[in-house]
Amino acid sequence: MRRHYALLFALLALVSCQTPESEGPTILSSSDLPEYEHELDHAGIINNWTEEFYHRGLQIYRTNCFSCHGTPSIQGTLPNSRQFWEDPFKYGSDPLSLYNTLTLGREIMPPQSQLTPQEKYAVILYVREEFLRDQNPDAFFEITPSYLERLPEGTSFGPEPAQNTPWKDMDYGRFLMRTYEIAHASDGSKGINRRGSPIPNEDFRSRNFAYKGIAIRLNPGDGGIAAGNAFVLFDHDLMRMAAHWSGDGFIDWEDILLDDQHNIFPRIVGDLHVETAMAPGWANPVTGSAEDPRFRAVDGRQFGPLPQNWSHYKGLYVHGDQNVLHYTVGRARVLESFALEADTLLSRTLNITGVVRPLVLHAAPDSVPLTVIAYSDGMSSGVLRQENGAHLVTVPRDLNLKLIYGASDATSAPPDDLTQYTQGGPPAEAPVLESPILPGTGEGYTADVLTLPLDNPWNSRMRPTAIDFMADGNEAVITTIDGEVWHLSGITRQSGPVEWRRIASGLFQPLGIRVIGGDIYVNSRNQIARLHDLNGDGLTDYYESFNNDHQVTEHFHEFAMGLQTDEEGNFYYAKSARHARPALIPQHGTLIRVSADGQESTILATGFRAANGVTINPDGTFMVTDQEGHWNPMNRINVVDPGGFYGNMYGYGAPADSSDEAMEPPLVWIDMKYDRSPAELLWATSDRWGPLSNKLLSFSYGYGRVFLVMPQSVGGVHQAGIVQLPLPDFPTGLMRGRMNPADGQLYVVGMSAWATSQMIQTGGLYRIRYTGGTVHMPESMRVLERAVEFSFTSALEEASATQASNYRVHTWDLERSRRYGSERHNVQRLRLAGVSLRDSTVTLSLPGLEPTWILEISYDLIDSNGIAFEGAVQSTVYAIEEDPASS
């Protein structure tokens, strides 16, 4: 479990109050320190500062410092902790003084004995560069050669820091759904192409992947699958037992959302005992054929699930440490479970019912010793045969089977009746964790921090990705990118605590959640799952696969984003395209509708790159964002028309014509200055959220911001401007938001990983609350003939509002191409001929205004109460509305 020090800080604060502050006592004395502290080469460590040191310091600040000290935008749990970006340093801000404070402790700052000297100097480097150099220059100590010469001399850098591997330390539960490569230790490198535009496809036809893999731990013990040493892998695309292996390590952890590596996929590690070919695990139940009928991509590989009338994955039951898979073959129902036999051999138990004609299981290569124990009316012979290099098991009628993989003379018990594990196990006493709510301050809109339970029994990294509310709004459920679902209660309280329970785990990068009639639906890369609590303890006992039409490859970039429903109960999510590579599957770069019964998936629109979520508009139409990249010169917000193509020529089914005219234009292009990676949009459907009630919002994963989107329709042409809400940037990227029906306020979740600049906090949960005060920003925008009109949320001082020098107007063009992004072209500053004010509406007279890719208007204004504020609106202009006043 990670160590956090908020409670210790508070206790030490009480002690320190009894000591005169001027004395500045330390909590430890020099004699309390280990010997290496007296032999340190301080100057050598400082001279060794590198970018790697800085990033190590960032990680340490996240886990050891952020909770109490916070950031400039988010207050820590101890408001009297040093605010590095503005406070003076009582005991010195040079590196050695900071090191001594960390090592010995002072006042409410406990000694950081868990950190090595190099780790302490790493976080000192981070604090200097992130908070002092620009934000608190008076406290920034300039390091000179003479300063380094005066430092204590030594010959040691201290013990080497322990490797920080939070992805290995986390308890994911006993199963983990993901894409895995099956390989022997001797198979060499992964052979991934990394250069080119587009990057060429590898020849992976001989490689063995479980694209929709369910890895299950077999040996007993705590710590979940990551701490196991015996595993089985089931592929629910092909309904095959894909691999059995053993050894420490589980996988190599190479994954963009595990160890942060780019353009990679995880591979199993250890001793591979059994692997099966990438082919259907069961023969066609009607024809007996083993020929794979699925979609074949341009690289020769096949993807997607088998046809439902062949085999269909239904879900996974959890009963204590027992996991039972549930699927169909034809009209037969199969329950399947795995275990260790005699501590080393894999046993596979299958209960097959509803058999209407003989079924054939492709169990393993015939090079693997296999024993079959069949239990039905004493029948046990004639079940197993060898054909074409494989063990085939015939199921002539309803049977309970047990397969033993590997040579064994041991007597095995009859196969279990697995139905006993499908009702929910004994109710579990899951821990309930509590975290405080830190109320925000400020006028207008403010952000309350619903702190995360970072100190938890599973070492969860707590990286939230989506949120929805239970019926009364006082309870919520959130997903994390590491596969969890958490249930929260008490979220509408003013100061907490919020109670947290982890109710599900092991899911495949979930990025959307929806609650319908009390049922919880979670969208992951491999499926939409419906969670069932069968025994009333609040935890998930059955992960029903509500829909698994998802097409999955090994590519790191193809996330399944968001989850929304329409009035008919249909579900919607967006599927990302591959990064810098042409599509392999029809779902790459698409918006997808899933029928209300989960039985059918339909592609509605194509040409997206990384559409991070989907929004359903009040009129039933759709909006998605998209990220700058190849064929996307800049970030974009799209109004989606069914059948439309939205510009990414690397998406599936792109037209031959790559011109701008062949794509649907976005509602607005968003410059990197404002957002580097937009997330989901949300209509603020509340009458209790101040002047922005029922307005359209856009969340920034890239910069941790919230924007108001101000749409305008001119003769059926849609365009918009965006303006940032007057809130500080959040310390983590923002992903999803929901308006709470209980209090009418906005709740937002976010995380930090690849493609965000907000890395101080690994994740966050915030309540953006309207305080009743004045809000300083535009709320609507119109582009008129030779003019732009803004309506503000507050009354303006006339002299300020009508002073032309308080506005700056620029336009520029972009170029869409196969290159990543676009430079600014044809940058112009427009002449502002005059400004008029009517009520709270400002009209800027711009004689040179014409349709443009980007129109940026920044302002410095004063409201009617004398309060100064500033901001900027960035928009796209396709059409100009006729000004009624000029006709």
Buried (B, 14 or more C-beta within 10 A) or exposed (E): EBEBBBEBBEEBBEEBEEEEEEEEEBBBEEEEBEEBBEBBBBBBBBEEBEEEBBBBBBBBBBBBBBBBBBBBBBBBBBEEBBBBBEEEBBBEBBBBBBBBBBBBBBBBBBBBEEBBBBBBBBBBBBBBBBBBEEBBEEBBBEBEEEBBEEBEEBEBBBEEBEEEEBBBBBBBBBBBBBBBBBBEEEBEEBEBBEEEEBBEBBEBEEBBBBBBBBBBBBBEEEBBBBBBBBBBBBBBBBBBBBBBBBBEEBBBBBBBBBBEBEBBBBBBBBEBBBBBBBBBBBBBBEEEEBEEEBBEBEBEBBBBBBEEEBBBBBBBBBBEEBBBBBBBBBEBBBBBBBBBBEEEBBBBBBBBEEBEEEBBBBBBBBEBEBBBBBBBEEEBEEBBEEEEEBBBBBBBBBBBBBBBBBEBEEEBEEBBEBEEBBEBBEEBEBEBBEBBBBBBEEEBBBBBBBBBBBBBEBBBBBBBBBBBBBEEBBBBBBBBBBBBBBBBBBBBBEEBBBBBBBBBBBBBBBBBBBBEEEEBBBBBBBBBBBBBBBBEBEBBBBBBBBBBBBBBBBBBBBBBBBBBBEEEEBBBBBBBBBBBBBBBBBBBBBBBBBBBEBEEBEBBBBBBBBBBBBBBBEEEEBBBBBBBBBBBBBBBBBBBEEEBBBBBBBBBEBEEEBEEEBBBBBBBBBBBEBBBBBBBBBBBBBEEBBBBBEBBBBBBBBBBBBBBBBBBEBEEBBBBBBBBBBBBBBBBBBBBBBBBEBBBBBBBBBBBBEBBBBBBBBBBBBBBBBBEEBBBBBBBBBBBBBBBBBBBBBBBBEEBBBBBEBBBBBBBBBEBBEEBBBEBEEEEEBEBEEBBBEEBBBBBBBEEBEBBBBBBBBBBBBBBEEEEBEBBBBBBBBBBBEBEEEE
